[in-house]
Amino acid sequence: MTSLKMFWDCIFSPRLVKIYGNGPVERLYEPKTFEKWGDQVINSLYVIWKIGVYTSPFLVGMLYQRGYFEPDGLITLTKLVTSVGVILVVSFCIRGMGRAENPTYTRFLATLQTAQKDLSPSIKQQLNMYDFEFKAWPVEYKSTVEHRWVYIFMINISY
């Protein structure tokens, strides 16, 4: 069994896509069953959410017409939203458990965490062996100079 910190880190870590080996060897990352199931549920709920956002004017009108904004209907809507929230949280936990049990993913996560603490050239070379979500790439440059922005407003008044 893995530690709780590893489980927590795996819940909120980036998606791993491909692993590059030494030389021309490369392979797609194959998630375990739990990680795959959790990702499918999360992605399905994301698509449903986006469709709901775009169709919300129609959905709100339909729900209002059917009486879901009255006290009895709000109880039903609350149960629905709570159920979806619980399913989402359980899906994140199951995905994290699947990632924590996968030795390939834990090696990637250890390399990523080391790179986020100190990005040396050797660690960067190890990190380049993985293709993952770019938002998790460690920051390579930090500005130490304080920049002050000066805004000049020009007003042109003509009579």
Buried (B, 14 or more C-beta within 10 A) or exposed (E): EBEEEBBEBBBEBBBBEEBEEEEEEEEEBEBBEBBBBBBEBBEEBEEEEEEEEEEEEEBEEEBEEEEBEEEEBEEEEEEEEEEEEEBBEEBBBBBBBBBBBBEBBBBBBEBBEBBBEEBEEEBBEBBEBBBBEEEBBBEEEEEEEEEEEEEEEEEEEEE
